[in-house]
Amino acid sequence: MTRAELIEQIKVKRSFLCVGLDTDLTKIPAHLLETEDPIFEFNKAIIDATKDYCVAYKPNVAFYECHGPKGWESLKKH
């Protein structure tokens, strides 16, 4: 996202909300743990629920990195 796009989102949504995607497997609801990629599904649910208000998302790389290649694949899907 460019600076201009961010400013436009702030104006359109009248919000400065930035949501951190700090996914901890121990805090993911049980029904999502049964999916192929629970990290992705959990974050997708967060994004879907906040997209009308949020102007940016900030994934915390450490929360993906600790799961090795599978964690990096989850991050790439975002």
Buried (B, 14 or more C-beta within 10 A) or exposed (E): EEEEEBEEBBEEBEBEBEBEBEBEBEEBEEEBEEEEBBBBBBBBEBBEEEEEEBBBBEBEEEBBEEBEEEBEBBBEEE
